[in-house]
């Protein structure tokens, strides 16, 4: 019976890749789910086509050159992915660095520090205007909400139980654009009455607490901002262990690549009737010793 099989070079190439499905029989260097077989084949074909090969031995050396170049490309990807991973974890590492720091307010995440600092600044401004401003003075929604939340907390009340005359029931406080000092003062009087305290004393206590919080959050926010600026630059290179690993492995592959290319060049030169040196000095290998 005649032996059946592919006749074209394309068909033979496809059959050769069947070994990928059989574990130890596989000759492809492609890592499943991380690299693509078609990329390897395009790379291999490009290398082979550029070397003007003749004979099995030259083809074998060319295959080895393609493999070494493929692995060198993998080293570059590994280095890139190591750096990308380090960049990805910048905020998590900043969070860990400040974990348990005495000046960090409870439950405040590093990523929220700047926004929290701005909100507490508005709270301080709202409370200060309650003490010194005129009823007609306008307030931002953040300043009004912050002041009311600070007063309710100081009075040990739930701010959600407080009604503010002049604010429609179906409009969230943070969306209301008509806040004035007078509206907040009316709500502050309700809070103070329910807590059995004077309005001025309640506002002063809340303002003192807000100023203390603002000082702590400002320190925290500035340190976080400084780290967010410097840490990405510090991680433009892999960590020392990864960098040493990359350097050693890349140098190893590069030496093998040069040796293989020298062998192929010598073989092709002999085929063409040109003289070739019997020995070649591995300068890179000597430099690494």
C-alpha positions in Angstrom: 0.0 0.0 0.0 1.4 3.4 -0.9 2.3 5.7 2.0 -0.2 8.5 2.4 0.6 11.9 3.6 0.8 15.6 2.6 2.7 16.4 -0.5 3.1 20.2 -0.3 5.5 22.0 1.9 2.6 23.7 3.6 1.0 20.4 4.4 4.2 18.9 5.7 4.6 21.9 8.0 1.1 21.4 9.4 1.8 17.7 10.0 5.1 18.4 11.7 3.1 20.5 14.3 0.9 17.5 15.1 3.6 16.5 17.6 2.5 19.4 19.8 -0.4 17.2 21.0 1.8 14.4 22.2 3.9 15.9 25.0 7.5 14.7 24.8 7.2 14.3 21.0 6.6 18.0 20.6 9.5 20.1 19.1 7.7 23.4 19.2 9.0 26.0 21.8 5.6 27.7 22.0 4.3 28.0 25.6 0.5 27.2 25.5 -1.8 30.2 26.3 1.2 32.6 26.4 2.6 32.3 22.9 1.1 31.6 19.5 2.1 28.8 17.2 1.6 31.0 14.1 4.0 33.6 15.5 6.7 30.9 16.1 6.2 29.6 12.6 6.5 33.0 11.0 9.6 33.7 13.1 11.2 30.4 12.2 10.4 30.8 8.5 11.9 34.3 8.5 15.1 33.1 10.1 15.4 30.1 7.7 14.7 32.1 4.6 17.4 34.7 5.5 20.2 32.1 5.8 20.5 30.6 2.3 20.6 27.0 3.6 21.7 23.8 1.9 21.6 20.4 3.5 20.3 18.9 6.7 23.2 20.1 9.0 22.7 23.8 7.9 19.0 23.5 8.4 19.5 22.0 11.9 21.8 24.9 12.8 19.3 27.4 11.4 16.5 25.8 13.5 18.7 26.3 16.6 19.4 29.9 15.7 15.6 30.5 15.4 15.0 28.8 18.7 17.7 30.9 20.5 16.3 34.1 19.0 12.8 33.1 20.1 14.0 32.5 23.6 15.8 35.9 23.6 12.6 37.6 22.6 10.9 35.8 25.5 13.5 37.2 27.9 12.6 40.7 26.6 8.9 40.0 27.2 9.7 38.6 30.7 11.5 41.8 31.6 8.7 43.9 30.2 6.0 42.0 32.1 8.1 42.1 35.3 8.2 45.9 35.1 4.5 46.1 34.2 3.6 43.9 37.2 5.6 46.1 39.5 3.9 49.2 38.1 0.5 47.6 38.5 1.1 47.1 42.3 2.3 50.6 43.1 -0.9 51.6 44.9 -1.2 48.3 46.8 2.4 48.7 47.9 1.7 52.3 49.0 -1.3 51.1 51.0 0.9 48.4 52.7 3.6 51.0 53.5 1.1 53.2 55.4 -0.7 50.3 57.1 -0.9 51.1 60.8 0.8 54.5 60.6 -0.4 56.7 63.5 -1.2 59.7 61.4 -3.4 57.8 58.9 -7.1 58.2 59.7 -8.9 54.9 60.2 -10.3 53.3 57.0 -8.8 55.9 54.7 -7.2 54.3 51.7 -4.1 55.9 50.1 -5.9 56.2 46.7 -8.6 58.3 48.4 -6.3 60.6 50.4 -6.3 63.6 48.1 -10.1 63.6 47.6 -10.6 63.2 51.4 -8.2 66.1 52.0 -10.2 68.3 49.7 -13.5 67.3 51.4 -12.2 68.0 54.9 -10.9 71.4 53.7 -14.5 72.1 52.5 -15.8 70.9 55.9 -13.4 73.3 57.7 -14.5 76.2 55.5 -18.2 75.3 56.1 -17.8 75.2 59.9 -15.8 78.4 59.9 -18.5 80.2 58.0 -21.1 78.9 60.4 -19.3 80.7 63.2 -18.4 84.0 61.3 -20.3 84.1 58.0 -23.6 85.8 57.1 -26.8 83.8 56.5 -26.8 84.8 52.8 -23.3 83.6 52.2 -23.2 80.8 49.6 -21.7 77.3 50.4 -20.7 74.5 48.1 -22.5 71.2 48.6 -19.3 69.7 49.9 -18.8 72.4 52.5 -22.5 72.2 53.6 -22.6 68.4 53.8 -19.2 68.2 55.5 -20.2 70.7 58.1 -23.5 68.9 58.9 -21.8 65.5 59.0 -19.1 66.9 61.4 -21.8 68.5 63.6 -23.8 65.3 63.7 -20.8 63.3 64.6 -19.8 65.6 67.3 -23.3 65.4 68.7 -23.3 61.6 68.3 -26.3 61.7 66.0 -27.1 60.1 62.7 -26.9 62.9 60.1 -29.5 61.1 58.0 -32.1 61.8 60.6 -31.6 65.5 60.2 -34.1 67.5 58.1 -32.9 70.7 56.4 -35.6 73.2 55.7 -35.2 74.6 52.2 -33.8 71.4 50.7 -36.3 69.3 48.8 -36.8 65.8 50.2 -36.3 64.2 46.8 -32.9 66.0 46.2 -29.7 64.5 47.7 -27.8 67.0 49.8 -24.7 66.6 47.7 -26.7 67.5 44.5 -28.4 70.5 46.0 -27.0 73.8 44.6 -28.7 76.3 46.8 -26.8 75.9 50.0 -26.3 79.0 52.2 -24.9 79.6 55.6 -28.4 80.3 56.8 -29.7 76.9 55.8 -26.9 75.1 57.5 -27.3 77.2 60.6 -30.9 76.2 60.9 -29.9 72.5 60.7 -27.1 73.1 63.2 -29.5 74.5 65.7 -31.7 71.4 65.4 -28.6 69.2 65.9 -27.4 71.2 68.9 -30.9 71.2 70.5 -31.2 67.4 70.1 -27.7 67.0 71.7 -28.4 69.4 74.5 -25.5 71.7 73.5 -25.0 75.3 72.4 -24.7 75.9 68.7 -21.4 77.9 69.0 -19.8 75.3 71.3 -20.8 72.5 69.0 -19.4 74.3 66.0 -16.2 75.1 67.7 -15.7 71.5 68.8 -16.5 70.2 65.4 -14.1 72.8 63.8 -11.3 71.9 66.1 -11.7 68.2 65.3 -11.9 68.9 61.5 -8.7 71.0 61.7 -6.9 68.1 63.4 -8.2 65.7 60.8 -7.1 68.0 58.0 -3.6 68.3 59.3 -3.2 64.5 59.5 -4.9 63.9 56.1 -2.7 66.5 54.5 0.5 64.8 55.7 -0.9 61.5 54.5 -2.0 62.9 51.1 1.4 64.6 50.5 3.3 61.5 51.3 1.1 59.4 49.1 1.4 61.9 46.2 5.2 61.9 46.6 5.3 58.0 46.4 2.9 57.9 43.5 5.3 60.2 41.6 8.6 58.5 42.6 7.7 54.8 42.8 6.8 54.3 39.1 10.2 55.8 38.1 12.0 53.6 40.6 10.4 50.6 39.0 11.5 51.3 35.4 13.9 48.4 35.9 13.1 45.0 37.4 14.0 44.3 41.0 17.6 43.2 41.6 16.9 39.5 41.7 14.9 39.6 38.4 17.4 41.9 36.8 20.3 39.5 37.6 18.3 36.6 36.4 17.6 38.4 33.1 21.2 39.4 32.6 22.6 35.9 33.2 20.0 34.1 31.1 20.3 36.6 28.2 24.1 36.4 28.2 23.9 32.6 28.2 21.5 32.6 25.2 23.6 35.2 23.4 26.7 33.2 23.7 24.9 30.1 22.4 23.5 32.2 19.5 27.0 33.5 18.5 28.5 30.0 18.7 25.7 28.5 16.5 26.0 31.3 14.0 29.8 30.8 13.8 29.3 27.1 13.2 26.8 27.8 10.4 29.0 30.4 8.8 32.0 28.0 9.0 29.9 25.2 7.5 28.7 27.4 4.6 32.2 28.8 4.0 33.6 25.2 3.7 30.7 24.3 1.3 31.7 27.3 -0.8 35.4 26.3 -0.9 36.5 29.1 1.4 38.9 28.6 4.3 37.6 28.9 7.8 39.5 29.1 11.1 39.6 26.0 13.1 38.9 27.8 16.4 36.9 30.9 17.3 37.3 32.9 20.5 34.2 33.5 22.6 35.0 37.1 23.6 31.7 37.6 25.4 32.2 34.4 27.4 35.7 35.4 28.4 34.4 38.9 29.4 31.7 37.3 31.7 34.2 35.1 33.5 
